[in-house]
């Protein structure tokens, strides 16, 4: 299951648990959401999910100096 989906499911469990008064469901939701956040944070720290900077790809290629040619 994706991290986003796990976070959403955890949040949903918390809300449903609060609505029906089920403290166990609320706790399970919090744990699931925290687990997804920890996994997401650990992947960012190791650099596995970081995207390359788009600024580098937008720069035009270097041109030769035409005045010295």
Buried (B, 14 or more C-beta within 10 A) or exposed (E): EEBEEBBBBBBBBBEEBEEEEBEEBBEBBBEBBEBBBEEBEEEEEEEEEEEEEEEEEEEEEEEEEEEEE
